[in-house]
Amino acid sequence: HMKSALFIEHIQNNQLTQPASETVQPGQRLTISCQVSYSLGYYTAWIRQPAGKGLEWIGMKYTGGSYYKDSLKNKFSIDLDTSSKTVTLNGQNMQPEDSAVYFCARLHSDTNHLQT
């Protein structure tokens, strides 16, 4: 099993842009986009942190594949738009327990050669 901590990297502000906040009602869909300035051949991960809790890895995607946390793979999907260099996190049937800060992050190039 992959450990999420291995795939988190500090990102400089000029490489990723995402909205400050989103509000959705229970049962609704969540859509958050992250615009990047690097090639989508690198993995972009989505991670969330509920208030007062630790980081939870959701999944990651690049042009050649994707990986999701098993317990969240039916709730979240990640889409790439190579023309606009946008990585979008889609969530369905969002619930109060899904309230969190959601981060997008680029993986270091070395982790593009995954070992599981």
C-alpha positions in Angstrom: 0.0 0.0 0.0 1.2 3.5 -0.8 1.7 5.9 2.1 0.4 9.4 1.4 3.2 11.1 3.4 5.7 9.9 0.7 3.9 11.9 -2.0 3.4 15.3 -0.4 5.8 18.1 -1.5 5.9 21.8 -0.6 4.6 23.8 -3.5 5.7 27.3 -4.4 2.8 29.7 -4.8 3.6 30.4 -8.4 3.1 26.8 -9.5 -0.5 26.1 -8.4 -3.6 28.3 -8.1 -6.8 27.1 -6.5 -9.9 29.0 -5.1 -9.9 30.1 -1.5 -13.2 28.4 -0.5 -16.2 26.5 -1.8 -19.5 25.8 0.0 -21.7 22.9 -1.0 -24.9 21.6 0.6 -25.2 18.0 1.9 -25.7 15.5 -0.9 -24.4 17.9 -3.6 -21.3 17.6 -5.8 -18.0 19.3 -5.1 -15.9 20.7 -7.9 -12.5 22.3 -7.1 -10.1 23.2 -9.8 -6.3 23.7 -9.5 -4.5 25.5 -12.3 -0.9 24.5 -12.6 2.1 25.9 -14.5 3.9 22.6 -15.0 3.4 19.7 -17.4 0.5 17.4 -16.5 3.0 14.6 -17.1 3.8 15.1 -13.4 1.4 13.7 -10.9 -0.9 16.2 -9.2 -2.3 15.0 -5.9 -5.4 16.1 -4.0 -5.1 15.9 -0.2 -7.6 17.1 2.5 -7.3 18.1 6.1 -10.5 18.2 8.3 -10.4 20.8 11.1 -8.2 19.6 13.9 -7.2 16.4 12.1 -4.3 15.1 10.0 -3.8 15.1 6.3 -5.8 12.5 4.2 -4.6 11.6 0.8 -7.5 11.4 -1.7 -5.7 10.5 -5.0 -3.4 11.6 -7.7 -3.4 11.8 -11.5 -1.2 12.5 -14.5 -1.7 12.1 -18.2 -0.8 8.4 -18.0 -2.7 7.2 -15.0 -4.3 7.8 -11.7 -4.4 6.3 -8.1 -7.0 6.8 -5.4 -7.3 6.0 -1.8 -9.4 2.8 -1.7 -12.0 4.2 0.8 -12.5 7.3 -1.3 -12.3 6.1 -4.9 -16.1 5.8 -5.2 -16.6 9.4 -3.9 -13.9 11.4 -5.7 -12.5 11.5 -9.2 -9.8 13.7 -10.7 -10.0 15.2 -14.2 -7.2 16.7 -16.3 -7.6 19.4 -18.9 -4.3 19.6 -20.7 -5.3 22.7 -22.8 -5.9 24.9 -19.7 -3.5 22.9 -17.5 -6.3 22.4 -14.9 -6.6 19.5 -12.5 -10.1 19.2 -11.1 -11.3 17.3 -8.1 -14.9 16.1 -8.3 -16.7 14.8 -5.2 -20.2 13.3 -5.1 -22.8 13.1 -2.3 -20.7 15.4 -0.1 -21.5 15.2 3.6 -20.7 17.4 6.7 -17.9 14.9 7.5 -16.2 15.8 4.2 -15.7 19.4 5.4 -12.0 20.1 5.2 -9.2 22.2 3.6 -8.5 20.6 0.2 -5.0 20.9 -1.2 -3.6 20.2 -4.6 0.1 19.4 -4.8 2.6 18.4 -7.4 4.6 15.3 -6.8 8.3 15.4 -7.1 9.4 14.0 -10.4 11.2 11.1 -8.7 7.9 9.7 -7.4 6.5 9.4 -10.9 8.2 6.0 -10.8 5.9 4.5 -8.2 6.7 1.6 -6.0 3.8 0.1 -4.2 
